[in-house]
Amino acid sequence: MKHLCLAGLLSVALLTGCETTQQIINNLPNTTTGQPNSFQIASGLKEALTIGTQNTASRLSAPNGFFANAMLKILMPPEAQKVESTLRNVGLGGVVDKAILAMNRGAEEAAKSAAPIFVNAIRQMSITDAIGILRGGDFAATNYFKQKTTAALTSSFRPVIEGALKKVDATKYWADVFSLYNKFSKTPVNTDLTAYVTERAISGIFHEVGLEEQKIRRDPAARVTDLLKTVFGSPLAQNR
């Protein structure tokens, strides 16, 4: 009987629109005293993650979103810093600076495509996924995104970043210099600059998504709707 009533409620919800749907979901009885029901958990988590990922994509795709962020700014990889120093010492610092700027501009441009990819992953999230994420650690949602979106982000980011690097011949310069360097080095450098920048850009995105996740888990002021307050203020979310 309970299942029939629930099915009836959901049928009505489908016919009466999103606002009524949310009202019906919010009024469903909780499965445990003091706990939000599973529908509230899934809805609240999806709402929180949508807000967090959109904030991240907007912030990082703005001018200097990567370049002016000390934590995320993409620099030459550690194994290339000796070569970078040599280039600067022989008067080619301007070339290196242009390459670094291009790397970050490419990441900023690519970040514009991140939000739809995250939203698609959120839509596919099951109730079981949502409950597991709510009860997981501070980065449970971020780890879920890494699993579900890394391939799509890489596919989307790489051509954008490659285009940005080609504008200043950074890709060609990198390949020429480090192909020669690798002939004499015991620690070869990856000559695929585009792959390196793409990986760093995606790493930066996940870093910021993780900060957004922590904020909404720990800071009640970040829970800007009643549904978020219900879900993230519940014992289920607090006693992880």
C-alpha positions as CSV (number, residue, x, y, z in Angstrom):
1,M,0.0,0.0,0.0
2,K,2.8,2.4,0.9
3,H,4.4,1.8,-2.5
4,L,1.1,2.4,-4.3
5,C,0.7,5.7,-2.4
6,L,4.2,6.8,-3.3
7,A,3.7,5.9,-6.9
8,G,0.5,7.9,-6.9
9,L,2.2,10.9,-5.4
10,L,5.0,10.8,-8.0
11,S,2.4,10.4,-10.8
12,V,0.7,13.6,-9.6
13,A,4.0,15.3,-9.4
14,L,4.8,14.6,-13.0
15,L,1.6,16.2,-14.0
16,T,1.7,19.3,-11.8
17,G,5.1,20.8,-12.5
18,C,8.5,21.3,-10.8
19,E,7.3,23.5,-8.0
20,T,4.5,21.1,-7.0
21,T,7.0,18.2,-7.4
22,Q,9.3,19.8,-4.9
23,Q,6.5,20.4,-2.4
24,I,5.4,16.8,-2.6
25,I,9.0,15.5,-2.2
26,N,9.5,17.8,0.8
27,N,6.3,16.6,2.5
28,L,7.0,12.9,2.1
29,P,7.6,11.3,5.5
30,N,11.2,10.9,6.6
31,T,12.5,7.3,6.7
32,T,14.2,7.9,10.0
33,T,13.2,10.4,12.7
34,G,15.2,13.6,12.3
35,Q,16.5,12.5,8.9
36,P,15.6,13.8,5.5
37,N,14.0,11.2,3.2
38,S,15.9,9.7,0.3
39,F,14.2,12.0,-2.2
40,Q,15.2,15.1,-0.2
41,I,18.8,13.9,0.0
42,A,19.1,13.3,-3.7
43,S,17.4,16.6,-4.6
44,G,19.4,18.6,-2.0
45,L,22.7,17.1,-3.0
46,K,22.0,17.7,-6.7
47,E,21.1,21.3,-6.0
48,A,24.2,21.9,-3.9
49,L,26.5,20.3,-6.5
50,T,24.9,22.2,-9.3
51,I,25.5,25.5,-7.5
52,G,29.0,24.6,-6.5
53,T,30.2,23.4,-9.9
54,Q,28.6,26.4,-11.7
55,N,30.3,28.8,-9.3
56,T,33.6,27.0,-9.9
57,A,33.3,27.1,-13.7
58,S,32.3,30.7,-13.7
59,R,35.2,31.7,-11.4
60,L,37.9,29.8,-13.3
61,S,36.7,30.8,-16.8
62,A,36.9,34.5,-16.0
63,P,40.0,36.4,-17.1
64,N,42.9,35.5,-14.9
65,G,40.8,32.7,-13.3
66,F,43.9,30.5,-13.4
67,F,46.7,33.0,-14.1
68,A,46.1,35.2,-11.1
69,N,45.3,32.3,-8.7
70,A,48.6,31.3,-6.9
71,M,47.2,27.9,-6.1
72,L,46.1,27.1,-9.7
73,K,48.4,29.0,-12.0
74,I,49.9,26.6,-14.5
75,L,53.7,26.8,-14.6
76,M,56.3,24.8,-16.3
77,P,56.5,21.3,-14.8
78,P,59.2,20.7,-12.2
79,E,61.2,18.6,-14.6
80,A,61.4,21.5,-17.0
81,Q,62.3,24.2,-14.6
82,K,66.1,23.7,-15.2
83,V,65.5,24.2,-18.9
84,E,63.3,27.2,-18.2
85,S,66.0,28.8,-16.1
86,T,68.5,28.3,-19.0
87,L,66.2,29.9,-21.5
88,R,65.7,32.9,-19.3
89,N,69.5,33.2,-18.8
90,V,70.1,33.4,-22.5
91,G,67.5,36.1,-23.0
92,L,64.4,34.0,-24.0
93,G,62.4,34.8,-20.9
94,G,59.8,36.6,-23.0
95,V,59.1,33.4,-24.9
96,V,58.7,31.4,-21.7
97,D,56.4,34.0,-20.3
98,K,54.2,34.0,-23.4
99,A,54.0,30.2,-23.2
100,I,53.0,30.3,-19.5
101,L,50.3,33.0,-20.2
102,A,49.0,30.9,-23.1
103,M,48.8,27.8,-20.9
104,N,46.6,29.7,-18.4
105,R,44.5,31.4,-21.0
106,G,43.8,28.1,-22.6
107,A,42.7,26.6,-19.2
108,E,40.4,29.6,-18.6
109,E,38.8,29.3,-22.0
110,A,38.4,25.5,-21.5
111,A,36.8,26.0,-18.1
112,K,33.7,27.5,-19.9
113,S,32.7,24.0,-21.0
114,A,33.0,22.4,-17.5
115,A,29.6,23.3,-16.1
116,P,27.4,21.4,-18.6
117,I,29.7,18.3,-18.1
118,F,29.2,18.4,-14.4
119,V,25.5,19.1,-14.7
120,N,25.1,16.0,-16.9
121,A,26.9,13.9,-14.3
122,I,24.6,15.3,-11.6
123,R,21.5,14.4,-13.5
124,Q,22.7,10.8,-13.8
125,M,23.3,10.5,-10.0
126,S,21.2,7.9,-8.4
127,I,19.6,8.1,-5.0
128,T,22.1,5.5,-3.8
129,D,25.0,7.7,-5.1
130,A,23.5,10.7,-3.3
131,I,23.2,9.0,0.0
132,G,26.7,7.6,-0.2
133,I,28.1,11.1,-1.1
134,L,26.2,12.7,1.8
135,R,27.6,10.2,4.3
136,G,31.1,10.2,2.7
137,G,34.1,12.3,3.5
138,D,34.6,16.0,2.7
139,F,35.5,15.2,-0.9
140,A,33.1,12.4,-1.6
141,A,31.3,14.4,-4.3
142,T,34.5,15.7,-5.8
143,N,35.8,12.1,-6.1
144,Y,32.5,11.1,-7.7
145,F,33.0,13.8,-10.3
146,K,36.6,12.7,-10.9
147,Q,35.3,9.2,-11.7
148,K,32.3,10.4,-13.9
149,T,33.7,13.5,-15.7
150,T,37.4,13.2,-16.2
151,A,37.2,11.6,-19.6
152,A,34.6,14.1,-20.8
153,L,36.5,17.1,-19.4
154,T,39.7,15.9,-21.1
155,S,38.0,15.5,-24.4
156,S,36.4,19.0,-24.2
157,F,39.4,20.8,-22.7
158,R,42.2,19.5,-25.0
159,P,41.3,21.1,-28.3
160,V,40.6,24.5,-26.7
161,I,43.9,24.4,-24.9
162,E,45.8,23.2,-28.0
163,G,44.3,26.2,-29.9
164,A,45.5,28.7,-27.3
165,L,49.0,27.3,-27.3
166,K,49.3,27.3,-31.0
167,K,48.5,31.0,-31.1
168,V,51.9,31.7,-29.7
169,D,53.7,28.6,-31.1
170,A,54.1,27.3,-27.6
171,T,53.4,23.7,-28.6
172,K,55.9,23.7,-31.4
173,Y,58.5,25.4,-29.3
174,W,58.0,23.0,-26.4
175,A,58.3,20.0,-28.6
176,D,61.4,21.2,-30.3
177,V,63.2,22.2,-27.2
178,F,62.4,19.1,-25.1
179,S,62.8,16.6,-27.8
180,L,66.4,17.7,-27.9
181,Y,66.6,17.9,-24.1
182,N,65.3,14.3,-23.8
183,K,68.2,13.0,-25.9
184,F,70.6,13.9,-23.1
185,S,68.5,13.7,-19.9
186,K,68.0,10.8,-17.6
187,T,64.6,12.3,-16.6
188,P,62.7,13.0,-19.9
189,V,60.1,15.7,-20.1
190,N,56.7,15.0,-21.7
191,T,56.8,16.7,-25.1
192,D,53.0,16.9,-25.3
193,L,52.5,20.3,-23.7
194,T,48.8,20.2,-24.5
195,A,48.4,17.0,-22.4
196,Y,50.3,18.6,-19.5
197,V,48.2,21.8,-19.5
198,T,44.9,19.8,-19.9
199,E,45.8,17.7,-16.9
200,R,46.7,20.8,-14.8
201,A,43.5,22.6,-15.8
202,I,41.3,19.6,-14.8
203,S,43.2,19.3,-11.6
204,G,42.5,22.9,-10.9
205,I,38.8,22.5,-11.6
206,F,38.6,19.6,-9.1
207,H,40.6,21.5,-6.5
208,E,38.0,24.3,-6.6
209,V,35.0,21.9,-6.7
210,G,36.5,20.4,-3.5
211,L,36.6,23.7,-1.8
212,E,32.9,24.4,-2.8
213,E,32.0,21.0,-1.4
214,Q,33.8,21.6,1.9
215,K,32.1,25.0,2.2
216,I,28.6,23.7,1.9
217,R,29.3,20.8,4.2
218,R,30.9,22.9,7.0
219,D,29.4,26.4,6.7
220,P,25.6,26.7,7.5
221,A,25.6,30.1,5.8
222,A,26.4,28.5,2.5
223,R,23.2,26.5,2.6
224,V,21.1,29.1,0.9
225,T,17.8,27.2,0.5
226,D,15.5,25.4,2.9
227,L,16.2,22.1,1.2
228,L,20.0,22.5,1.6
229,K,19.5,23.4,5.3
230,T,17.4,20.3,5.8
231,V,19.8,17.9,4.0
232,F,23.2,19.2,5.2
233,G,22.0,20.1,8.6
234,S,20.6,16.6,9.3
235,P,22.3,14.1,11.6
236,L,22.9,11.9,8.6
237,A,25.2,14.6,7.1
238,Q,26.8,15.6,10.4
239,N,27.5,12.1,11.7
240,R,29.6,10.8,8.8
